[in-house]
Amino acid sequence: MNYEQLITETALADERFVIMTAENRALVRNIPSHPILSKRFIDTGITEQTMIGMAAGLALRGRVPIVHALAAFL
């Protein structure tokens, strides 16, 4: 099982999961076009700090954000 398959399986099991990325779609190529998960996929662009703030807000509202970006920019 690879990273994308694990995220897909995990997110499909619970509708609270939201997948977030900051212009780093290499590991999640198929999720944006997934019929169910496309509605729970957010690409914030080159805004890693904003993405983390958004994830915190989503978590406060009961969502479970999965964020990923290049570590150097986080």
N, C-alpha and C positions, 0 to 999 in steps of 0.2 A: 504494500500500500504506500503510495507517495503522499506528499503534503497536500496536494489539491484534493485527492480522493478522501483523505482524512477530514479535511475541512468540509467538504461536500456532505459526507456521511454524517458528521456531527451536526451541521446546520440543518440538515433535513430532519433530524431526529427531534429538534426543538425549535419552534418558530421564533423564540426570543433571540436567536443568534443573528448577528449582523456582521458581514465581512467588510472590512475597510482596508483600503490601500492608498498609498501616496505615490502615484505614478510608477508602481512596481508590479505590473501584471504578469511578469514572467512565470511566477509559480502558480498563478490562478487563472490561466488562460481561458478555461471553459466555464468558469463560474459566472461571468457577466452575461453569457448567453443561455444559461440554464433556465428552463421555463419557470421554476419556482424561486430559485435563489437570485435571479436577476433583480428582483424587487427588494432584496435585502443586501445588495452589493453597492458600496459607495466608494468611488474613486475621488478623493479630495484634490487631486492634482499635486503639485509640488508644494505641499503645505503640511509637513509632518507635525509641527506643533499644533496647528489647528485640528488636525485629525485626532490627536490625543485628547484635546479639549472636547471635541465632538463625542469621542468614545466615552469620556467621563460623563457627559450629559446623558447619553443613551443609557449608560449603566445606572444612573440615578433614576431613570424612568423605567427600569426593569428589563432592559435589553442586555444581551451578553455580546459585547463587541469583540471581534477577533481582528486585531490590527496588525498589519505588517508593512514594513518599509526597510530600507537599508539602515543597518544599525548606526552607521556613522552620522546619519542625519537625524536620528532620534535623540 
